Amino acid sequence: MKLFAIDRILPTATEETIRGVVIHEALHIWMLYSKDIVREAYFRKDRPGVILVLEAENVAEAKAILATFPMVKSGVIEFEIIPVGHFVPFGTLLDQNLLKK
């Protein structure tokens, strides 16, 4: 299952606590990327933060994976998890006769 994980910096986070774990966070993401768990990683342009595309069996497994992140463990960030799938309505939006041509 594909999931989006959108981080949120917690109000209790300080610049010092962020600096103390950010390199460990990057290494952790790289480790999960090399295992095909984190499929994509993006920096946000609207605010500090990341959006990750994860591969997991379900939301519970995604939560367990994200709980291992150093910034989550240290209370700097939390994640919103959004399960996503294929855009099913294409078949209903497109005229089936067009697809046969």
C-alpha positions in Angstrom: 0.0 0.0 0.0 1.2 3.5 -0.9 1.0 6.2 1.8 1.9 9.8 2.1 3.5 10.9 5.3 3.4 14.6 6.0 5.4 15.9 8.9 4.5 18.6 11.3 7.0 20.3 13.6 5.7 20.1 17.1 5.3 23.4 19.1 7.7 22.1 21.8 10.6 21.6 19.2 13.4 24.1 19.4 16.1 24.9 16.9 18.6 23.1 19.2 16.6 19.9 19.3 16.1 19.9 15.6 19.8 20.4 14.9 20.6 17.6 17.4 18.8 15.0 15.3 18.5 16.2 11.8 21.5 14.3 10.4 20.3 11.1 12.1 16.9 11.7 10.5 18.5 12.0 7.0 20.5 8.8 7.5 17.4 7.0 8.7 15.4 8.1 5.7 18.3 7.0 3.4 18.3 3.6 5.1 14.6 3.1 4.6 14.9 4.4 1.0 17.5 1.8 0.2 15.1 -0.9 1.5 12.2 0.4 -0.7 10.2 1.5 2.3 10.5 5.2 1.7 9.9 5.4 -2.1 10.1 9.2 -2.5 11.1 12.1 -0.2 10.4 15.8 -0.9 11.2 19.0 0.9 8.2 21.3 1.2 8.4 24.7 -0.4 5.6 26.3 1.6 7.1 25.7 5.0 9.9 23.7 6.6 9.2 20.0 6.4 9.0 16.9 4.3 6.5 14.7 2.5 7.4 11.1 2.2 5.9 8.4 0.0 6.0 5.1 1.9 5.3 1.5 1.0 3.7 -0.4 3.9 1.1 -3.1 4.4 -1.3 -0.7 6.1 -1.6 2.5 8.1 -0.7 0.7 11.3 2.6 -0.5 9.8 3.3 3.0 8.5 2.8 4.4 11.9 5.2 1.8 13.4 7.8 2.7 10.7 7.5 6.5 11.3 7.8 5.9 15.1 11.4 4.8 14.5 12.4 8.1 13.0 14.9 10.0 15.2 12.9 13.3 15.0 9.7 11.5 16.1 11.5 9.7 18.9 12.9 13.0 20.2 9.5 14.8 20.1 10.4 17.2 17.3 7.9 16.1 14.6 4.8 14.0 14.1 3.3 12.7 10.9 0.0 12.7 9.3 -0.5 9.5 7.3 -2.7 9.5 4.2 -3.2 6.1 2.4 -3.6 6.6 -1.4 -4.4 4.4 -4.4 -4.9 4.4 -8.1 -7.3 7.0 -9.5 -10.2 4.6 -10.1 -12.7 7.1 -11.6 -10.7 7.3 -15.0 -12.9 4.5 -16.3 -16.1 6.2 -15.5 -14.9 9.6 -16.8 -13.7 8.4 -20.1 -15.9 7.1 -22.9 -15.1 3.4 -23.1 -15.5 3.6 -26.9 -12.6 5.9 -27.1 -10.4 3.4 -25.4 -11.2 0.7 -28.0 -10.0 2.8 -31.0 
